[in-house]
Amino acid sequence: MIVVTGSLKRRMAAWLLVTVIGLGALLMIEAWVSSRQAADRAFDAQLEAAALSISEAVQWQDGRPEVVIPVSALQILATSSQERVFYAVLDSQERRLSSNWEVTIPQALRDSVRKAPLETALHTAYGELRVYGREVSAPGWVSQEPVQVWVGHTLGGRQTLALTLFKQAVSRFLAMVLLAGVLMALTIRVALMPLRRLRHQLRLREADDMRPLDAEVPKEMHELVQTLDQLFTRQREGREVLLRFTADASHQLKTPLAGLQTISELALRSSDPGQWRAALEEVHGSAERTSRLAGQLLSLARLRHLDDAPQRQRVELCGLMRDVALEWAGRDEANRHDLGLDTLPTQPLWVEAEAWALRELIGNVIDNALRYTPAGSSITLGLRREENEGCLTIRDDGPGVPEEQLERLCRPFERLGRQGTEGSGLGMAIVDSIARRLGGHLKVANLSPSGLVVELRLRLAEEEAS
Amino acid sequence: MRLLVVEDDSLISRSLTQALTSLGNTVETFSTYRTAKEAIHQGAFDLLLLDLGLPDGDGLGLLEEMRERGDSTPVLILTARDNLDDRVRGLDLGADDYLAKPFQLAELEARVRALLRRSQQRTENLLRLGPLMFDPATGAASLDGCALSLPHRERLLVESLLVHAGNIVPRETLESRLFGFGEVGSNALEVYVSRVRKRLKGSGLRIRTFRGLGYRLEEEQG
């Protein structure tokens, strides 16, 4: 039973998607951060340049600083984005020498600018600003009051630039993912090609073609192909067994049919009613044997059929033995034998088995005993408990079987040289098949001074909890 | 006796007709489900021999329909299907006996005789085998027309054996019939059997012992 759980391609695609999404998220964050940083760097440099240009325009007249803001400085700051630009030039008393700036710069910032130029963010009534400040001293030998130059602008330009940079990064990434996806799909297709070839080859195969597969496959699929080859080998062997069995069976059926044909042919040539009668008697006996043979072949085939999984149920052995013994003792075939039953155990013996199979087994052994022992022989069915096993016995006081042939007794079509007596040589093969099916142990042994005993040991079922 | 054979194989139905007619019966044969059904509806038969695999239906259906109608004509099923399920189903549906093909004519004749005897006993209310006769209503037995005066337990034994004449009667059945459910000595039954045997001596009937199984009242052969 094969359970299909999604497609291989889909599974690979899903894994790929998860990975790409995870990786993509990280890349996006990184792209955003670096775009921001790049935009900041560019605009900070502009602020610095503007501040420098204003600083250079500071003049000292009589020790007093004066400034005319150069247009170039403001042009540097005027970007394409609609942003507001602020500047302020402060003397040491914090008076505004020139300014378009209403914002007060915090004391802390002004103090730190005295040591080194500084760039920082500033929250004002105009929103967040980026400001740059530096202190300028008068050149020359005369000590003068230093002047602080502050420039700043709103963040619109930076954000626009950062967004543009980010968009570019994203589109590059998306293009790459798309390309990778296409390549991946192609790769999967190419990689699965051997599998498709194998499928094609299997599909074109004839139903009874059991030769090993002749396929070129990558290393990963080698095991699959090997397993398939093993399956084919097993099937081939199974089929050979079946063919041999069918051939044997046909041969077995052909023999009595050929006999029938010759007997009837001879009788038809003759005009003596006495010979007709003799021929008819032979025909009758032979037809009987043939139909029994056909029945046995059917049982054997049914027993060996794999699909026919055993359906076990609890069976009580004492009752079953009594039933089978009664059934067989009442038959016409048993009239010339003494078929009896030993005293049965007083406790019931339960086993897990198929009742029909057990009946068939016992019946076949009884049938064999009736056929291969002389009239008047006694056949006795017995049952005893031995620890956790039930032990069924069917014994007769007939001639037994030569020791060296005992082990061949259960093979199909063996009649142990008793070709003269009627019988197909299938009975014990059926018995053996049933014993295997029931998981029992079968033993056949000679008795002293004479006779044969067939013993089947079956594991007893657990006692009922009640 | 009027017998109905429902069988689609002409060779088998011909041989059945021949064998059963020679026993002194009238035999009618039908080979399809439909014609057989009509025949069953029309005439009163004493026994029906029914093949299960008919070309236009399952013989079991015919049996089921008969029993539903309350028709209790004895039915002997003949079939090549010998698996147990079919057998059980057939007997469950009210078949009286079951014979798997291929069968021996001698066995078929014996079964037919037994069924006919049983159906006759049903109508006559008399148990009978060969010269032995028993009236369950009065408990009177007779052999070759002469009344047999039997003590109580011998009478019970003769009755039990006659009810199942031709079949093995398990010893447990006989023991509980003769002695109730109390403890019984191991050879108590054998004592009564040998007494009845003595009475039957020379009548052409005998009681055969089956070791460990029971007894069968049968007609001596040859």
Boltz contact constraints between the chains, C-beta under 6 A:
constraints:
  - contact:
      token1: [A, 291]
      token2: [B, 102]
      max_distance: 6.0
  - contact:
      token1: [A, 325]
      token2: [B, 213]
      max_distance: 6.0
  - contact:
      token1: [A, 326]
      token2: [B, 168]
      max_distance: 6.0
  - contact:
      token1: [A, 326]
      token2: [B, 213]
      max_distance: 6.0
  - contact:
      token1: [A, 329]
      token2: [B, 168]
      max_distance: 6.0
  - contact:
      token1: [A, 329]
      token2: [B, 210]
      max_distance: 6.0
  - contact:
      token1: [A, 329]
      token2: [B, 213]
      max_distance: 6.0
  - contact:
      token1: [A, 330]
      token2: [B, 168]
      max_distance: 6.0
  - contact:
      token1: [A, 332]
      token2: [B, 107]
      max_distance: 6.0
  - contact:
      token1: [A, 340]
      token2: [B, 211]
      max_distance: 6.0
  - contact:
      token1: [A, 340]
      token2: [B, 212]
      max_distance: 6.0
  - contact:
      token1: [A, 341]
      token2: [B, 212]
      max_distance: 6.0
  - contact:
      token1: [A, 341]
      token2: [B, 213]
      max_distance: 6.0
  - contact:
      token1: [A, 342]
      token2: [B, 212]
      max_distance: 6.0
  - contact:
      token1: [A, 356]
      token2: [B, 84]
      max_distance: 6.0
